[in-house]
Amino acid sequence: MATIYLQTFIKKETPVVFDLARDIDLHQKSTGKTHEKAIAGRTSGLIEENETVTWRAKHLGVDQTLTTKIISMNKPYQFTDMMLKRAFKSMKHQHIFKEKNGGTLMTDVFEFESPLGIIGKLFNHFFLKDYMRKFLLERNALIKKMAESS
């Protein structure tokens, strides 16, 4: 299993950053390169605990769908989503928010495993982990920009 650990400091109150991180519409804006769109479940607004969202996107030249569910939420400090269908063999994304220095430290812990055994592990190591890190960094940059400009 591969793990990506990112921290982003945002000069804004934790509840604001928390809500931006779970905003379906903002997520769609942050994924312009992959044309990610919410097509089922919660498709707009703020996702809540036990809700699902199905995304359609084009990653690595391939049309894909991915359904995730918010499996835990402690407003405004944490929420975790987990893959229910497709794309990965497994995927779990923890979003953690901590008040710090007059702002919020937003932490992502993104764990995933590709299918196809050893081939999937090699793909993760040599390509997918970096691809997903960049994907998350772009998302976090937009969250930061929106939070700090409001």
C-alpha positions in Angstrom: 0.0 0.0 0.0 1.3 3.5 -0.9 0.8 6.5 1.5 0.9 10.2 0.7 1.3 12.5 3.6 0.8 16.3 3.0 0.5 19.3 5.2 -0.8 22.7 4.1 -0.9 25.8 6.4 -3.8 28.1 5.6 -4.3 31.5 7.2 -8.0 31.0 8.0 -10.1 29.6 10.8 -10.5 25.8 10.9 -14.3 25.6 10.3 -13.9 27.6 7.0 -11.0 25.3 5.8 -12.9 22.2 6.9 -16.0 23.2 4.8 -13.9 24.1 1.8 -12.2 20.7 1.9 -15.5 18.9 1.7 -17.1 21.2 -0.9 -18.0 19.1 -4.0 -18.2 22.2 -6.2 -14.8 23.4 -5.2 -13.3 19.9 -5.7 -14.6 19.9 -9.3 -13.0 23.3 -9.9 -9.7 22.0 -8.6 -9.7 19.1 -11.0 -10.0 21.0 -14.3 -7.2 19.0 -15.9 -9.0 15.7 -15.4 -12.6 17.1 -15.9 -13.7 15.4 -12.7 -17.4 15.6 -12.2 -19.7 14.4 -9.5 -22.4 12.3 -11.2 -24.2 10.4 -8.4 -24.8 10.6 -4.7 -24.0 14.0 -3.4 -23.2 16.0 -6.5 -23.0 19.6 -5.1 -22.5 21.4 -1.8 -20.9 20.1 1.4 -20.7 16.3 1.7 -21.7 14.9 5.1 -20.9 11.7 7.1 -22.3 8.5 5.5 -22.9 10.2 2.2 -21.4 8.9 -1.1 -20.3 10.7 -4.2 -19.5 9.1 -7.6 -16.9 10.9 -9.7 -16.2 10.6 -13.4 -12.9 11.8 -14.7 -10.2 11.1 -17.2 -6.9 10.1 -15.6 -3.9 8.9 -17.5 -6.0 9.1 -20.7 -8.6 6.7 -19.4 -12.2 7.5 -18.5 -12.8 6.3 -14.9 -15.4 6.3 -12.2 -14.8 6.2 -8.5 -17.4 6.0 -5.7 -16.4 7.1 -2.2 -18.2 7.4 1.1 -17.5 9.6 4.1 -17.0 7.0 6.8 -16.2 9.3 9.7 -16.5 13.0 10.5 -15.7 15.1 13.5 -16.6 18.7 12.6 -14.4 20.7 12.1 -11.4 18.6 12.8 -11.5 15.5 10.7 -13.3 13.5 8.0 -12.3 10.3 6.2 -13.5 9.1 2.9 -13.1 5.5 1.6 -13.4 4.1 -1.9 -16.4 1.8 -2.4 -16.1 1.1 -6.2 -13.4 1.0 -8.9 -10.2 2.8 -9.8 -8.0 1.4 -7.0 -7.8 -1.9 -5.2 -8.3 0.1 -2.1 -8.3 3.8 -1.1 -8.7 5.8 2.1 -8.2 9.5 2.5 -8.0 11.1 5.9 -8.5 14.9 6.1 -7.2 16.4 9.4 -7.6 20.0 10.5 -5.8 21.6 13.5 -5.8 25.2 14.7 -2.3 26.5 14.6 -0.6 30.0 14.7 -3.9 31.8 14.0 -4.7 29.6 11.1 -5.3 25.9 10.2 -2.8 23.1 9.5 -4.6 20.9 7.0 -3.2 17.4 6.8 -3.9 14.7 4.1 -3.1 11.1 4.7 -3.9 9.4 1.4 -3.5 5.6 1.3 -4.1 3.6 -1.9 -3.3 0.3 -3.5 -3.5 -0.5 -7.2 -4.8 -3.7 -8.6 -2.7 -6.2 -10.6 -0.4 -7.4 -7.8 3.3 -6.7 -8.4 2.6 -4.8 -11.6 0.4 -2.5 -9.6 3.0 -2.0 -6.9 5.6 -1.1 -9.5 3.2 1.3 -11.1 2.5 2.9 -7.7 6.2 3.3 -6.9 7.4 4.6 -10.3 4.5 6.7 -11.4 1.1 6.8 -9.6 2.3 8.0 -6.2 3.8 11.1 -7.7 0.8 11.7 -10.0 -1.6 11.5 -7.0 0.7 13.8 -4.9 0.5 16.5 -7.6 -3.3 16.0 -7.9 -3.7 16.6 -4.1 -1.3 19.5 -4.1 -3.4 21.2 -6.8 -6.6 20.7 -4.8 -4.9 22.0 -1.6 -3.6 25.1 -3.4 -7.1 26.0 -4.5 -8.5 25.4 -1.0 -5.8 27.7 0.4 -6.4 30.4 -2.2 -10.2 30.4 -1.7 -9.8 30.4 2.1 -7.2 33.1 2.3 -9.0 35.4 -0.2 -12.4 35.3 1.6 
